[in-house]
Amino acid sequence: MTKITGTVIHGKKKGKALGFPTANIRLKENVKSGVYAGNIFLNREKYKAAIFISKEGSVLEAHLLNFTGNLYGKEIKVEMGPRLREVKNFKKEEDLINQIAQDVDLAGRT
């Protein structure tokens, strides 16, 4: 199981615009691109998360389930779980939103 620690940085805010805000950290580790289930540890609390690693693999984006708040500048620990799917391209934003909702649901049950 891959464990990654990093400080939350500002991203492009695309996840937030789609209704799925993410905590982004720069990757030093080499992690295969895709969508993963996992856990995020913050201030001794554990949150289930849907995690996205782009094909470029330079940033990890984690949508924490049942969390609201500002994470910028905070250190988080990421525990990568099972890979749920590979990266896909979507022609319609609606299709992307539906897929992310399915990913988040599956991550919450994993």
Phi, psi and omega per residue, in radians:
M1 nan 2.217 -3.119
T2 -1.417 2.313 3.069
K3 -2.114 2.321 -3.064
I4 -2.323 2.406 3.068
T5 -2.121 2.439 3.116
G6 -2.903 2.939 3.108
T7 -1.680 2.329 -3.103
V8 -1.197 2.238 -3.126
I9 -2.025 2.910 3.058
H10 -1.296 2.420 3.063
G11 -1.973 -2.722 -3.124
K12 -1.521 -0.070 3.116
K13 1.138 0.360 3.116
K14 -1.197 -0.734 3.108
G15 -1.022 -0.768 3.117
K16 -1.072 -0.752 3.140
A17 -1.097 -0.500 3.135
L18 -1.535 -0.068 -3.137
G19 1.678 0.193 -3.117
F20 -2.349 1.329 -3.121
P21 -1.061 2.554 -3.108
T22 -2.200 2.663 2.954
A23 -1.681 2.142 -3.072
N24 -1.891 2.356 3.018
I25 -2.325 2.564 3.081
R26 -1.258 2.443 3.131
L27 -1.685 2.286 2.962
K28 -1.773 -0.451 -3.122
E29 -1.387 2.740 3.070
N30 -1.688 1.843 -3.105
V31 -2.089 2.349 3.130
K32 -1.086 2.397 -3.141
S33 -1.094 2.712 3.105
G34 2.508 -3.016 3.097
V35 -1.937 2.326 -3.076
Y36 -2.224 2.714 2.868
A37 -1.578 2.733 3.098
G38 -3.090 -2.998 3.117
N39 -2.243 2.528 3.064
I40 -2.056 2.315 3.110
F41 -1.929 2.173 -3.094
L42 -2.495 2.131 3.115
N43 0.876 0.803 3.098
R44 1.172 0.190 3.060
E45 -1.856 2.596 3.131
K46 -2.005 2.288 3.117
Y47 -2.194 2.334 2.994
K48 -1.207 2.656 -3.079
A49 -2.617 2.642 2.911
A50 -1.751 2.226 -2.999
I51 -2.078 2.345 -3.141
F52 -2.078 2.268 3.011
I53 -2.073 2.074 -3.112
S54 -1.259 2.963 3.114
K55 -1.086 -0.511 3.107
E56 -1.239 -0.522 3.056
G57 1.199 0.384 -3.106
S58 -1.675 -0.305 -3.111
V59 -2.357 2.404 3.016
L60 -1.743 2.290 3.109
E61 -2.063 2.135 -3.095
A62 -2.109 2.188 3.022
H63 -1.689 1.939 -3.120
L64 -1.425 2.236 3.121
L65 -1.370 2.438 3.093
N66 1.036 0.694 3.089
F67 -2.326 2.400 2.954
T68 -2.342 2.531 3.127
G69 2.509 3.101 -3.113
N70 -1.769 2.143 -3.124
L71 -1.881 -0.057 -3.076
Y72 -0.957 2.262 3.111
G73 1.450 -0.103 -3.139
K74 -1.543 2.570 3.071
E75 -1.522 2.290 3.071
I76 -2.159 2.676 3.047
K77 -1.958 2.273 -3.080
V78 -1.963 2.263 3.052
E79 -1.983 1.853 -3.107
M80 -1.269 2.277 3.068
G81 -1.809 -2.615 -3.084
P82 -1.196 2.573 3.065
R83 -1.347 2.157 -3.082
L84 -1.532 -0.632 -3.126
R85 -2.944 2.922 3.059
E86 -1.495 2.963 3.110
V87 -1.219 2.355 3.091
K88 -2.179 2.687 3.003
N89 -1.778 2.468 -3.116
F90 -2.118 2.391 3.125
K91 -1.399 -0.579 -3.107
K92 -1.999 2.399 3.112
E93 -1.039 -0.643 3.134
E94 -1.037 -0.695 3.111
D95 -1.155 -0.685 3.093
L96 -1.105 -0.804 3.133
I97 -1.052 -0.770 3.115
N98 -1.083 -0.712 3.132
Q99 -1.167 -0.736 3.107
I100 -1.078 -0.726 3.113
A101 -1.040 -0.721 3.095
Q102 -1.143 -0.735 3.115
D103 -1.071 -0.776 -3.136
V104 -1.115 -0.748 3.115
D105 -1.063 -0.811 -3.135
L106 -1.142 -0.721 3.107
A107 -1.072 -0.639 3.124
G108 -1.196 -0.428 -3.135
R109 -1.679 -0.093 -3.075
T110 -1.642 nan nan
